């Protein structure tokens, strides 16, 4: 049987973990700082049929 450990919880955030919000924010900022890659468009009308 596992011993139960009492952990103080702060329920002011109604169950939303602010740590996840921070991680998502950092990931979003990292994504914004990357230069946008140009999308390669394939034009099928100019391609020879193999």
C-alpha positions in Angstrom: 0.0 0.0 0.0 1.4 3.4 -1.0 1.7 6.0 1.8 -0.5 9.0 1.2 1.3 12.3 1.0 -0.6 15.4 1.8 0.2 18.2 -0.7 -1.0 21.7 -0.3 -3.0 22.8 -3.4 -3.8 26.2 -4.5 -7.2 26.1 -6.0 -7.4 29.7 -7.0 -6.7 28.8 -10.6 -9.6 26.4 -10.8 -7.4 23.5 -11.8 -5.5 25.2 -14.6 -1.8 24.7 -14.2 0.0 28.0 -14.8 3.2 26.1 -15.5 1.7 24.7 -18.7 0.6 28.1 -19.7 4.2 29.3 -19.3 5.6 26.4 -21.3 3.1 27.0 -24.1 3.9 30.7 -24.1 7.6 30.0 -24.4 7.0 27.6 -27.2 4.9 30.1 -29.0 7.5 32.8 -28.7 10.2 30.4 -29.9 8.0 29.7 -32.9 7.5 33.4 -33.7 11.2 34.1 -33.6 12.0 31.5 -36.3 12.1 32.9 -39.8 9.2 31.7 -41.9 10.1 29.0 -44.3 8.8 29.7 -47.8 6.4 27.1 -48.9 7.3 25.2 -52.0 4.5 25.1 -54.5 4.5 22.3 -57.0 2.9 23.2 -60.3 1.8 20.0 -61.8 1.1 21.5 -65.2 4.8 22.1 -66.0 5.9 18.7 -64.8 6.6 16.0 -67.4 4.6 12.9 -66.8 6.9 9.9 -66.0 
